[in-house]
């Protein structure tokens, strides 16, 4: 039985247009939300094994801002990179080329969530021009040093096993429905039961939508190879960090440290939420984004 989205009504009011563009060998599918003539455009990069749907609850609360949401290469409906490696530098090069192809270099705000915060940070540090950078649940420290270091080591072992098994068995293991269930369970903090069911359904629906085993394993290795702190000092544009006090991946201390590395960064800590701010507190995140940008407005909802 379909699980109802608590943000469905808001999303139904958002104009959406779908497009495809070839970037560094990837047939990149992307969705354009909002009005074409909006004064501000924002390009968003989703988290690991996610796709553009994941950030829609935040997008639904952002009024007056045009949002471009691609599926990262090898995930969702986008094909893998072929002209650069499936690595953080490769994804950063892809994002820079993607923004350039859309004619948005220097004008579009860049926004990343989770794994997308590493990709966007490296892209901006490597020369992608943007007026402002927004990082939601940033990966602010090495994964193996986070509050769930033991869990990360188990995850590393899982992906190594999936990569070592015969191709068909490894792919089956990566797409096993128990994987997104355990990921969701470890990250959910809300007590709202309908919202919990919806989050589980989102992960079950989209977590397995990757192109092939090699890409998803290379993406995982990239996700634990570096973090935002590696390039923060090289990012001179105004930056907003939105973190949370119960994030199992990044501690508040790590967020405060990475903020100190940026020349111009603001840090907002949300309370009572973990790594799924985009699902559990999208309106709160949208309100902080609107305040930071100084444009647009928050679209209110009676839902969380």
Secondary structure, DSSP 8 states (H G I E B T S, - for coil): -----TTHHHHHTS-EEEEEEEETTEEEEEEEES-TT-SEEEEEE--TT--GGGGHHHHHTEESEEEEEE--TTBTT----SSS-SSHHHHHHHHHHHHHHTT-TTTSEEEEETHHHHHHHHHHHTT---SEEEEES---S-GGGSTTHHHHHHHHHHHHHHHHS-HHHHHHHHT-HHHHHHHHHHH-----HHHHHHHHHHHHHHTT-BS-HHHHHHHHHHHTT--GGGTGGG--SEEEEEEETT-SSS-HHHHHHHHHHSSSEEEEEESS--S-HHHHSHHHHHHHHHHHHT-SEE---S--
